[in-house]
Structure formats: structure tokens, C-alpha cells
Amino acid sequence: MWYNVSYRVAEKGVKPVSMAEFSGNYTHNIDPKGRATIPAAYREALGDGFTIGLNNEFNAIALYPTEKWQQMSEQLDRIPDSDARGMAYVRLIKAFSFTGQSLDSQGRVLLPAVLRQKAGMEKAIRFAGMGRWLEIWDENRFAASCEQSEMDINALLEYVNDRYFSPRND
């Protein structure tokens, strides 16, 4: 994990503003009570209060630091109540998200049973840094996902380069 620190000029001088970035991956096990010990490398970046939910693909649990969750929530709040299809998506994300979470004194967090079930988790898990948030995968699902992505690496690179890094021809 590394920290991207930018500086903002404040009334009394320059004040650092830190935006943590999660990277790397670690293996762990879920304890019998459904708790996972967050790797020490991620704890400070996660912060005191965070949201636990599912990632956008519903195949892993996601831990969102407060700032990232606020950004996501603001985007979801722009979907009008009259858009039934959009609200179905909002419902899935918000109904399976638990705000105000914190680590216990041993650096553990309870992974709600409903989220473990939806993410197909048993005991062996993999923490994966995703930039501005952290994902927790079932170890076997993570390995299968990585294997598939590695087999498709050329197509993935082409997609990302075309979608995000090529000049647009309008």
C-alpha cells in the first residue's frame, strides 16, 4: 500500500491531504464467528469508520473508506426515484451495504453472513487492493478470476487502452 499525498493551501499554511491507495494482496482465514483480520498494511488507509458491502460485480466483499463511500453514495443519489431500473441497482448496492463499521482492538471486522453467502466465502479468503477501496474474495474465486484475466490479458489491455487511453474520434 502507498499513500498519494497532495497539498492544499490553508489559511495558516500548507496542510497535507492524504488519499490512501490500496494495493497488493494477502491471504487470511475467516474465524468461526465470521470475522476477518484486516492486514496491518491496510488498517490506517481504511480509517476509523468505513462501509462494508459487495463490489459492483457481487463476487466479493468490498470495504470502502468513508471518502470513497461518500462519492459512490452521491453518484447513486443522482438516480431519480422515478427510474425503476436505476433504483433496482441502487437497492442492490445500498441494501447490502453496512455503514459505520470499525475494526475491533485486534484489527478484525465482522463480515456479515449475507455478504459472505453472496460472495461465496467459506474460510480461506484473499484481500485485494483496488486503489481507493479493498476487496475480500473467497480464495478459490479470486484464483479463478485471476486465471481468467491472465488468459484474457491481451483483450483486457486492448479494452482498457481503447476505452480509457485512446483519443476519442467524434
C-alpha positions in Angstrom: 0.0 0.0 0.0 1.2 3.5 -0.7 -0.1 6.9 0.0 -0.7 9.6 -2.6 -0.3 12.9 -0.6 -1.3 16.2 -2.1 -1.1 19.6 -0.5 -3.8 22.2 -0.1 -3.1 25.7 1.0 -5.0 26.5 4.2 -5.4 29.8 6.0 -2.5 29.1 8.3 -0.2 27.4 5.8 0.1 24.2 3.8 -1.8 21.3 5.1 -1.3 17.7 3.7 -4.4 15.9 2.4 -3.9 12.2 2.2 -5.8 9.9 -0.2 -4.8 6.3 0.6 -4.5 3.8 -2.1 -4.9 0.1 -1.5 -2.6 -2.3 -3.5 -1.2 -5.8 -3.1 -3.0 -8.9 -1.8 -2.9 -11.0 1.3 -4.4 -14.4 2.3 -6.2 -15.0 5.6 -8.9 -17.1 7.1 -12.4 -16.2 8.4 -12.7 -17.1 12.0 -15.6 -19.3 13.3 -17.5 -16.1 14.3 -17.3 -14.7 10.7 -14.6 -12.2 11.4 -11.6 -11.4 9.3 -8.4 -9.8 10.5 -7.5 -6.9 8.2 -3.9 -7.0 7.2 -1.9 -4.3 9.1 -0.8 -2.7 5.8 -4.4 -1.7 5.1 -5.7 -0.6 8.5 -4.6 3.0 8.5 -5.9 3.6 5.0 -9.2 2.0 5.9 -9.7 4.6 8.6 -11.9 4.6 11.7 -15.3 4.4 10.0 -15.9 2.5 6.8 -18.6 0.9 4.8 -18.7 -2.8 4.1 -20.7 -4.1 1.2 -20.4 -6.0 -2.1 -18.3 -5.0 -5.1 -20.1 -4.0 -8.3 -19.9 -7.5 -9.7 -21.3 -9.1 -6.5 -18.5 -11.6 -6.4 -16.5 -10.1 -3.4 -17.0 -8.1 -0.3 -15.8 -4.5 -0.5 -14.6 -2.3 2.3 -15.0 1.4 1.3 -13.2 4.1 3.3 -15.6 7.0 4.2 -14.5 9.3 1.4 -14.9 6.6 -1.3 -18.3 5.6 0.0 -19.5 9.2 0.1 -18.5 9.6 -3.6 -20.4 6.4 -4.5 -23.4 7.4 -2.5 -23.6 10.8 -4.1 -23.5 9.1 -7.5 -26.3 6.7 -6.5 -28.3 9.6 -5.1 -28.4 11.2 -8.6 -30.5 8.4 -9.9 -34.2 9.6 -9.8 -36.7 7.7 -7.7 -38.9 7.5 -10.9 -36.2 5.4 -12.7 -37.3 1.9 -11.6 -34.4 0.1 -13.3 -31.9 2.6 -11.8 -33.5 2.2 -8.4 -33.1 -1.6 -8.7 -29.4 -1.1 -8.9 -29.4 1.4 -6.0 -31.4 -1.0 -3.9 -28.9 -3.8 -4.5 -25.9 -1.7 -3.6 -27.4 0.1 -0.6 -29.4 -2.8 0.8 -26.2 -4.9 1.0 -24.0 -2.1 2.5 -23.4 -1.5 6.1 -22.0 1.9 7.1 -20.3 3.0 10.3 -18.1 -0.1 10.5 -14.9 -0.2 12.5 -12.2 -2.6 13.4 -12.0 -4.2 16.9 -8.9 -3.9 19.1 -7.3 -6.8 17.3 -7.9 -5.4 13.8 -10.8 -7.6 12.9 -14.1 -6.8 11.2 -17.3 -8.9 11.2 -18.2 -10.0 7.6 -22.0 -10.1 7.7 -23.3 -13.6 6.9 -25.5 -12.3 4.0 -22.4 -10.8 2.3 -20.3 -13.9 2.9 -23.0 -16.0 1.3 -23.4 -13.7 -1.7 -19.6 -13.6 -2.2 -19.4 -17.4 -1.9 -17.0 -17.3 1.0 -16.1 -20.2 3.2 -12.9 -20.0 5.2 -9.9 -19.1 3.1 -10.0 -15.5 1.8 -7.9 -13.1 -0.2 -7.6 -9.4 0.4 -7.1 -7.5 -2.8 -6.2 -3.8 -3.0 -8.4 -2.0 -5.6 -7.0 1.5 -5.4 -9.4 3.5 -3.4 -11.1 0.5 -1.7 -10.3 -3.0 -0.5 -11.9 -6.2 -1.7 -12.2 -9.5 0.2 -12.6 -12.6 -2.0 -13.1 -16.3 -1.4 -9.6 -17.6 -2.1 -10.8 -20.1 -4.9 -12.9 -17.4 -6.6 -10.0 -15.0 -6.6 -7.7 -17.6 -8.1 -10.2 -18.4 -10.8 -10.8 -14.8 -11.6 -7.1 -14.0 -11.8 -6.5 -17.1 -14.0 -9.3 -16.0 -16.4 -8.0 -12.4 -16.5 -4.5 -13.7 -17.2 -5.8 -15.8 -20.1 -7.6 -12.7 -21.5 -4.8 -10.2 -20.8 -4.4 -9.1 -24.4 -8.1 -8.5 -24.8 -8.2 -6.7 -21.4 -5.3 -4.4 -22.4 -6.9 -3.6 -25.7 -10.2 -2.8 -24.0 -8.6 -0.6 -21.3 -6.4 1.2 -23.8 -9.2 1.8 -26.3 -11.8 2.8 -23.6 -9.7 5.0 -21.4 -6.4 6.0 -23.0 -7.1 6.5 -26.7 -8.1 9.8 -28.1 -11.8 9.9 -28.9 -12.8 10.3 -32.5 -16.1 12.1 -32.5 
